[in-house]
Amino acid sequence: MRLLIVEDDTSLGPLLKKEMERHGFAVDLADNGVDGESMGAVEPYDAVILDLGLPKRPGIEVLQHWRANNNNVPVLILTARDAWHERVDGFKAGADDYLGKSFHTEELLARINALIKRANKQPGGMLKQGNITLDEERQCVVDGSGKEHELTGTEYRLLRYFMHNPGKILSKTILTEHVYDYDSDKDSNVIEVYVKRLRQLLGKDVIETRRGQGYIFRG
């Protein structure tokens, strides 16, 4: 899953990026409202962490522009402002959640995962499709026989995106856009290698190939 962090704090921004990458996200970081708005409008993010007190363009304005252009990406507002009316303004602008500074990374991670599951109409708790269960905390998968398999970072991000979108035809381009961050070398042909690996772990029928279209996760 791919995440955008828009945060101008030169210590907090890189720290959040590192932490969210450690927990299995492909992460892009913008340090001002103009760049953040542009990236959020063009790139297909699964969720956004948005600070309000940004240089060049306030976070609330960035969010308003996204929503005015029918960009429904889940957005969690992250800010040091704690006045109740500012929280209300954020929700009115289209925010999906709100977390004040300071905070624990574990809570931020839990809220982001909850937003993504809600956006994909997934129930809370562990991510499960058919007989396959993905442990997002430990970044491993349990197959139908109950056997646990360790995953590499890319395997984990790919499988998680598949499991959030069961039954949908997903092209290699779409998959690379949600598995890799902006600076990565997005070679869509590499996706075939990871799909083969997931089939070896979970069974060849778990992921169906649609020639000329992409893949369908069956679970």
Stockholm file with secondary structure:
# STOCKHOLM 1.0

chainA/1-219         MRLLIVEDDTSLGPLLKKEMERHGFAVDLADNGVDGESMGAVEPYDAVILDLGLPKRPGIEVLQHWRANNNNVPVLILTARDAWHERVDGFKAGADDYLGKSFHTEELLARINALIKRANKQPGGMLKQGNITLDEERQCVVDGSGKEHELTGTEYRLLRYFMHNPGKILSKTILTEHVYDYDSDKDSNVIEVYVKRLRQLLGKDVIETRRGQGYIFRG
#=GR chainA/1-219 SS CEEEEECCCTTHHHHHHHHHHHTTCEEEEESSHHHHHHHHHHSCCSEEEEESSCSSSCHHHHHHHHHHTTCCCCEEEEESCCCHHHHHHHHHHTCSEEEESSCCHHHHHHHHHHHHHHHTTCCSSSEEETTEEEETTTTEEECTTSCEEECCHHHHHHHHHHHHSTTCCBCHHHHHHHHSCTTSCCCTTHHHHHHHHHHHHHCTTSEEEETTTEEEECC
#=GC SS_cons         CEEEEECCCTTHHHHHHHHHHHTTCEEEEESSHHHHHHHHHHSCCSEEEEESSCSSSCHHHHHHHHHHTTCCCCEEEEESCCCHHHHHHHHHHTCSEEEESSCCHHHHHHHHHHHHHHHTTCCSSSEEETTEEEETTTTEEECTTSCEEECCHHHHHHHHHHHHSTTCCBCHHHHHHHHSCTTSCCCTTHHHHHHHHHHHHHCTTSEEEETTTEEEECC
//
